[in-house]
Amino acid sequence: MTWTYAYTGLRLSELTRAERPDLNTTNWTLRVSHPKGERTYGKQRIVPIPEPLRPVVVRFLRAREEMLAKKGMLETTPLVFTERHPDRSVSAPMAERWKCQVVRLSGVQFTVHGLRRTYGQTLLNRGVPLETVSVMLGHSSTTTTERHYCRKDANSAMLEVNRAFERSMTSPSVNPPLIERKNELPGYA
């Protein structure tokens, strides 16, 4: 689950309430069928499962099948469940206990919400437009994304500005120059 949060930006409940039909391993997507605010403002969305996460998902599905076989079941609706209750989605407190086990074993302190922020910032740092990051996080506007999740850092901004000028230097300009020289004094046209 930890990997999934880090590579999809899902909220805790969006993964714990996911159902097996939500996961598509042909297209490598996960439908968020229970988004935050689903009864009022929340909208279902589909998130991609990126390449680094795919082997983890395959291992999870194999372990899931083995656990179901031990219980004498072929399938169950919840994507993530406990061994004791394969017919029910894992609860948020149980998911939090699992997260605490990962923290204990790894020695790395984190929160699921922090992984969500990391996902958003990683996308932005890799050049994904803010609007796209906002959609992937399930926000209705980029304001929430920018205010609470990710911001363009100074290095990324400088690289973008330099790239913009490099492009303008290599391609011929179709616009007249902004500065006109008359009597050797520069001025705006």
C-alpha positions in Angstrom: 0.0 0.0 0.0 2.8 2.4 0.8 4.2 2.1 -2.7 0.8 2.7 -4.2 0.3 5.9 -2.2 3.7 7.2 -3.3 3.1 6.4 -7.0 -0.5 7.4 -7.4 -1.2 10.2 -4.9 -4.3 8.5 -3.6 -5.8 9.4 -0.3 -5.8 6.8 2.4 -9.6 6.0 2.0 -9.4 6.0 -1.8 -7.2 2.9 -1.7 -8.7 1.2 1.3 -12.2 1.5 -0.2 -11.1 0.4 -3.7 -12.7 -2.7 -5.2 -11.1 -5.4 -7.3 -12.9 -4.3 -10.5 -11.4 -0.8 -10.0 -7.9 -2.2 -10.8 -7.2 -2.6 -14.5 -3.9 -4.4 -15.2 -4.4 -4.3 -18.9 -4.4 -0.5 -19.1 -2.5 -0.2 -15.7 -5.1 2.1 -14.2 -7.0 2.3 -10.9 -10.5 3.9 -10.9 -11.1 5.9 -7.7 -14.7 4.9 -7.2 -14.9 6.4 -3.7 -13.2 9.8 -3.8 -13.2 12.3 -0.9 -16.6 14.0 -0.9 -18.2 11.4 -3.1 -21.7 12.2 -2.0 -21.3 16.0 -2.5 -18.5 17.4 -4.5 -16.1 14.5 -5.2 -15.8 13.0 -8.6 -14.6 9.6 -9.7 -11.3 9.6 -11.5 -8.8 7.2 -13.0 -5.2 7.3 -12.0 -2.4 5.6 -13.9 -0.2 2.9 -12.3 3.3 3.9 -13.4 5.9 1.4 -14.5 7.8 1.3 -11.2 4.6 0.3 -9.3 3.5 -2.4 -11.7 5.7 -5.3 -10.3 4.6 -4.4 -6.8 0.9 -4.6 -7.9 1.6 -8.0 -9.5 3.2 -9.3 -6.3 0.3 -7.9 -4.3 -2.3 -9.6 -6.5 -0.5 -13.0 -6.2 -0.4 -12.7 -2.4 -4.1 -11.7 -2.5 -5.0 -14.8 -4.5 -3.0 -17.0 -2.1 -4.8 -15.5 0.9 -8.2 -16.0 -0.8 -7.3 -19.6 -1.7 -6.4 -20.3 2.0 -9.9 -19.1 2.9 -11.4 -21.3 0.1 -12.5 -18.2 -1.9 -12.0 -17.5 -5.6 -12.6 -13.7 -5.4 -13.9 -11.0 -3.2 -15.0 -7.4 -3.9 -12.6 -5.4 -1.8 -9.2 -4.9 -3.4 -7.5 -4.6 0.0 -8.7 -6.7 3.0 -7.4 -8.4 6.1 -6.9 -12.1 6.4 -9.6 -12.2 9.1 -12.2 -10.4 7.0 -11.7 -11.0 3.2 -15.2 -9.9 2.5 -14.7 -6.3 3.9 -12.5 -3.5 2.9 -9.6 -2.8 5.2 -10.4 -0.1 7.8 -8.5 3.1 8.0 -7.2 2.3 11.5 -5.9 -1.1 10.2 -4.2 0.7 7.3 -2.6 3.1 9.8 -1.4 0.1 11.9 0.2 -1.4 8.7 1.8 2.0 8.0 3.3 2.0 11.5 4.7 -1.4 10.9 6.4 -0.1 7.8 7.8 2.9 9.7 9.1 0.5 12.4 10.7 -1.9 10.0 12.2 0.8 7.7 13.1 3.4 10.2 11.6 6.1 7.9 9.0 8.4 9.3 6.2 9.3 6.9 2.5 9.9 6.6 0.2 8.8 3.8 -0.7 12.4 3.3 3.0 13.2 3.0 3.3 10.6 0.3 0.5 12.3 -1.5 2.4 15.6 -1.4 5.5 13.8 -2.5 3.7 12.4 -5.5 2.4 15.9 -6.5 5.7 17.5 -6.1 7.5 14.8 -8.0 5.1 15.2 -11.0 5.6 19.0 -10.9 9.4 18.7 -10.7 9.4 16.3 -13.7 7.6 18.9 -15.8 4.0 17.8 -15.5 1.8 20.9 -15.7 0.1 22.0 -12.5 -3.3 21.5 -14.1 -2.5 17.8 -14.7 -1.2 17.3 -11.2 -4.3 18.8 -9.8 -6.5 16.4 -11.8 -4.4 13.4 -10.7 -4.8 14.4 -7.1 -8.6 14.8 -7.5 -8.7 18.6 -6.9 -11.4 20.7 -8.4 -8.9 23.6 -8.9 -5.2 24.2 -9.1 -5.4 26.6 -6.1 -5.7 23.7 -3.6 -2.9 21.8 -5.4 -0.6 24.8 -5.3 -1.5 26.0 -1.8 -1.3 22.7 0.0 0.6 20.1 -2.1 3.2 21.3 -4.5 4.9 24.4 -5.8 7.4 24.9 -8.5 10.9 25.2 -7.0 13.3 27.9 -8.0 15.6 25.5 -9.9 12.7 24.2 -12.0 11.5 27.7 -12.7 15.1 28.8 -13.8 15.4 25.8 -16.1 12.0 26.6 -17.8 13.0 30.2 -18.3 16.4 29.2 -19.8 14.7 26.7 -22.1 12.2 29.3 -23.2 15.0 31.7 -24.2 17.0 28.9 -25.8 14.0 28.0 -28.0 13.6 31.7 -29.0 17.3 32.0 -29.9 17.3 29.0 -32.2 14.1 29.7 -34.1 13.6 32.8 -36.2 11.4 35.4 -34.8 8.2 36.4 -36.6 7.5 39.3 -34.3 9.2 42.7 -34.8 11.7 43.6 -32.1 10.4 45.2 -29.0 13.2 47.8 -28.9 13.8 50.2 -31.7 17.0 52.2 -32.0 16.8 55.8 -33.0 19.7 58.2 -32.6 21.6 55.5 -30.7 19.2 55.7 -27.7 17.1 52.6 -27.1 13.4 52.9 -26.5 10.2 51.0 -26.8 8.4 51.0 -30.1 
